[in-house]
C-alpha cells in the first residue's frame, strides 16, 4: 500500500470508528427505549434480554454505517486541510483527484460490506427479532397479584379459571393475608376456600404456582343435592396452579417472513410470483369479459359451463322480457367480476413495488457509502475552517435530506406514482452529481488565513448568486447602453 493511501486510510479510520460507535449507541438506546414496554412485566431471563439487544443492533448499524462514513470523511479532511496537509500535497505534485481515488476504493469496499450485511445479516436478524417479540407477547406476565381485587388466574394447560382475592400482599416475603379462592370452571359444584394467611412460591421453571394456605376452611355446595352443604377446616393446605407462570417457548420459524426479513433472492422470487399472479388475473378478466360480450350478443360461448355460470348468476325479476333481463344481469355481474379482477391486479402490482423497493433499498444504502465519500472529501477541502460544528451540521443536513428522499421515494413507489428504480435511486443520483461538481472544483478551495468555514460558505454562496444574477442582467444592461 502506498504511503499516501496508508496515511489517508489511517486519517479516516479513527473518526469512522468513533462516529460509528457514537451514532449506533444513540440510535440503539432510542430503539431499545421504544421497545421497553413490550418487555416490561414479563419476567424475562437474562439470555432472552441479551438476544433482544443483539437482534436489535443490526437494524441500527444499517442506518449508522453510511452516516459514519460521511462524518469520518468530513472530519478527517477538515482537520487535514486546516493543518495545510492538502496544500503540502499539492506543493509536492499530488493532484487533488489523486487524494480522492484511494478513498473511493475504501468507500467501494465499505459499500460491498454494507450490501452483504443488508442482504444476509439484517433480514435474518429482523426475522429472529420478530419471532422473539411474538414469543414474548405470547408469554404470560410475571405472576403478580393485587390487593383487594379479584385476580383472575387461568391455567395455560387445562384452561381452568380461578379467582383469588387477598386483603394484604407482601411482595418482599411473598405472603398473603385474608385469602379467598373461588373456582369459576365447575358451576354445578361450588367450592370456596378461605385462609387466614398464605405463602406464594413458583417452581424452578417459573411455570407453576404453589400456594400454601394456613388456618382456613373450605366451603362446598352441590347443586345436585339441594340443601347439601359442608365446611372442612384445615391448618395447612397446598393448592397448585399449573401453567400460570413465566414459561416462554421459543419458536424461531413461527412467523412468516415480511419484506424486510428477506434476502435479495427471496424478494426476487416474490416479485416473480406476484407478476405471474397479476398476469393470471388479467387473463381471467379478459376471458370473462369476452364470454360476457358473446353471451350478450347472442353468440355461442366457447365454454358451455361458463355460459351456464353467467346465466345462473342472473336472477329473474319482473319487468322486461327474460332474454333482455338476463343479458342486463350478466353484464352487471361481468362488471362486478371485472372490478374484482382489477383490484386483484392492483394488489399484485403493489406487492411487486413493495418487494422491488426493498431490493433497491439494499443497493442504495450500500452505494451511499461511495456517494458520501465523493461528496464529503471535496466539501471538507473547500470549507475547512468550520471545525467540528460544521462537520456535525453538514453531515446532519446531508443525511437528513438523503433519508427524507429515501422515505419519500419508498412511499411514492408503494403508491405506484413512479417506478421503484427511479424513486429509490434519485437521492443517490442527486448527491452523486453534487459530489462530481465539488470534485471538479477541488483545487479551488477558499483561503484559510481569514474568516471561518461558515464565512467561506456564505461568501461562496454570495459569489455564486452574484455571478448568476450578473449573467441574467447583462443583456438588459447591454441594451440600455446601446
Secondary structure in CASP SS format (residue, H / E / C, confidence):
PFRMAT SS
TARGET T0000
AUTHOR 0000-0000-0000
METHOD secondary structure of the structure
MODEL  1
X C 1.00
X C 1.00
X H 1.00
X H 1.00
X H 1.00
X H 1.00
X H 1.00
X H 1.00
X H 1.00
X H 1.00
X H 1.00
X H 1.00
X H 1.00
X H 1.00
X H 1.00
X H 1.00
X H 1.00
X H 1.00
X H 1.00
X H 1.00
X H 1.00
X H 1.00
X H 1.00
X H 1.00
X H 1.00
X H 1.00
X H 1.00
X H 1.00
X H 1.00
X H 1.00
X H 1.00
X H 1.00
X H 1.00
X H 1.00
X H 1.00
X H 1.00
X H 1.00
X H 1.00
X H 1.00
X C 1.00
X C 1.00
X C 1.00
X C 1.00
X C 1.00
X C 1.00
X H 1.00
X H 1.00
X H 1.00
X H 1.00
X H 1.00
X H 1.00
X H 1.00
X H 1.00
X H 1.00
X H 1.00
X H 1.00
X H 1.00
X H 1.00
X H 1.00
X H 1.00
X H 1.00
X H 1.00
X H 1.00
X H 1.00
X H 1.00
X H 1.00
X H 1.00
X H 1.00
X H 1.00
X H 1.00
X H 1.00
X H 1.00
X H 1.00
X H 1.00
X H 1.00
X H 1.00
X H 1.00
X H 1.00
X H 1.00
X H 1.00
X H 1.00
X H 1.00
X C 1.00
X C 1.00
X H 1.00
X H 1.00
X H 1.00
X H 1.00
X H 1.00
X H 1.00
X H 1.00
X C 1.00
X C 1.00
X C 1.00
X C 1.00
X H 1.00
X H 1.00
X H 1.00
X H 1.00
X H 1.00
X H 1.00
X H 1.00
X H 1.00
X H 1.00
X H 1.00
X H 1.00
X H 1.00
X H 1.00
X H 1.00
X H 1.00
X H 1.00
X H 1.00
X H 1.00
X H 1.00
X H 1.00
X H 1.00
X H 1.00
X H 1.00
X H 1.00
X H 1.00
X H 1.00
X H 1.00
X H 1.00
X H 1.00
X H 1.00
X H 1.00
X H 1.00
X H 1.00
X H 1.00
X H 1.00
X H 1.00
X H 1.00
X H 1.00
X H 1.00
X H 1.00
X H 1.00
X H 1.00
X H 1.00
X C 1.00
X C 1.00
X C 1.00
X C 1.00
X C 1.00
X C 1.00
X C 1.00
X C 1.00
X C 1.00
X C 1.00
X C 1.00
X C 1.00
X E 1.00
X E 1.00
X E 1.00
X E 1.00
X C 1.00
X C 1.00
X C 1.00
X C 1.00
X C 1.00
X C 1.00
X E 1.00
X E 1.00
X E 1.00
X E 1.00
X E 1.00
X E 1.00
X E 1.00
X E 1.00
X E 1.00
X E 1.00
X C 1.00
X C 1.00
X C 1.00
X C 1.00
X E 1.00
X E 1.00
X E 1.00
X E 1.00
X E 1.00
X E 1.00
X E 1.00
X E 1.00
X E 1.00
X C 1.00
X C 1.00
X C 1.00
X C 1.00
X C 1.00
X E 1.00
X E 1.00
X E 1.00
X E 1.00
X E 1.00
X E 1.00
X E 1.00
X E 1.00
X E 1.00
X E 1.00
X E 1.00
X E 1.00
X E 1.00
X E 1.00
X C 1.00
X C 1.00
X C 1.00
X C 1.00
X C 1.00
X C 1.00
X E 1.00
X E 1.00
X E 1.00
X E 1.00
X E 1.00
X E 1.00
X E 1.00
X E 1.00
X E 1.00
X E 1.00
X E 1.00
X E 1.00
X E 1.00
X E 1.00
X C 1.00
X C 1.00
X C 1.00
X C 1.00
X C 1.00
X C 1.00
X E 1.00
X E 1.00
X E 1.00
X E 1.00
X E 1.00
X E 1.00
X E 1.00
X E 1.00
X E 1.00
X E 1.00
X E 1.00
X E 1.00
X E 1.00
X C 1.00
X C 1.00
X C 1.00
X C 1.00
X C 1.00
X C 1.00
X C 1.00
X C 1.00
X C 1.00
X C 1.00
X C 1.00
X C 1.00
X C 1.00
X C 1.00
X C 1.00
X C 1.00
X C 1.00
X H 1.00
X H 1.00
X H 1.00
X C 1.00
X C 1.00
X H 1.00
X H 1.00
X H 1.00
X H 1.00
X H 1.00
X H 1.00
X H 1.00
X H 1.00
X H 1.00
X H 1.00
X H 1.00
X H 1.00
X H 1.00
X H 1.00
X H 1.00
X H 1.00
X H 1.00
X H 1.00
X H 1.00
X H 1.00
X H 1.00
X H 1.00
X H 1.00
X H 1.00
X H 1.00
X H 1.00
X H 1.00
X H 1.00
X H 1.00
X H 1.00
X H 1.00
X H 1.00
X H 1.00
X C 1.00
X C 1.00
X C 1.00
X C 1.00
X C 1.00
X C 1.00
X C 1.00
X H 1.00
X H 1.00
X H 1.00
X H 1.00
X H 1.00
X H 1.00
X H 1.00
X H 1.00
X H 1.00
X H 1.00
X C 1.00
X C 1.00
X C 1.00
X C 1.00
X C 1.00
X C 1.00
X C 1.00
X C 1.00
X H 1.00
X H 1.00
X H 1.00
X H 1.00
X H 1.00
X H 1.00
X H 1.00
X H 1.00
X H 1.00
X H 1.00
X H 1.00
X H 1.00
X H 1.00
X H 1.00
X H 1.00
X H 1.00
X H 1.00
X H 1.00
X H 1.00
X H 1.00
X H 1.00
X H 1.00
X H 1.00
X H 1.00
X H 1.00
X H 1.00
X H 1.00
X H 1.00
X H 1.00
X H 1.00
X H 1.00
X H 1.00
X H 1.00
X H 1.00
X H 1.00
X H 1.00
X H 1.00
X H 1.00
X H 1.00
X H 1.00
X H 1.00
X H 1.00
X H 1.00
X H 1.00
X H 1.00
X H 1.00
X H 1.00
X H 1.00
X H 1.00
X H 1.00
X H 1.00
X H 1.00
X H 1.00
X H 1.00
X H 1.00
X H 1.00
X H 1.00
X H 1.00
X H 1.00
X H 1.00
X H 1.00
X C 1.00
X C 1.00
X C 1.00
X C 1.00
X H 1.00
X H 1.00
X H 1.00
X H 1.00
X H 1.00
X H 1.00
X H 1.00
X H 1.00
X H 1.00
X H 1.00
X H 1.00
X H 1.00
X H 1.00
X H 1.00
X H 1.00
X H 1.00
X H 1.00
X H 1.00
X H 1.00
X H 1.00
X H 1.00
X H 1.00
X H 1.00
X H 1.00
X H 1.00
X H 1.00
X H 1.00
X H 1.00
X C 1.00
X C 1.00
X C 1.00
X C 1.00
X C 1.00
X H 1.00
X H 1.00
X H 1.00
X H 1.00
X H 1.00
X H 1.00
X H 1.00
X H 1.00
X H 1.00
X H 1.00
X H 1.00
X H 1.00
X H 1.00
X H 1.00
X H 1.00
X H 1.00
X H 1.00
X H 1.00
X H 1.00
X H 1.00
X H 1.00
X C 1.00
X H 1.00
X H 1.00
X H 1.00
X C 1.00
X C 1.00
X C 1.00
X C 1.00
X C 1.00
X C 1.00
X C 1.00
X C 1.00
X H 1.00
X H 1.00
X H 1.00
X H 1.00
X H 1.00
X H 1.00
X H 1.00
X H 1.00
X H 1.00
X H 1.00
X H 1.00
X H 1.00
X H 1.00
X H 1.00
X H 1.00
X H 1.00
X H 1.00
X H 1.00
X H 1.00
X H 1.00
X H 1.00
X H 1.00
X H 1.00
X H 1.00
X H 1.00
X H 1.00
X H 1.00
X H 1.00
X H 1.00
X C 1.00
END
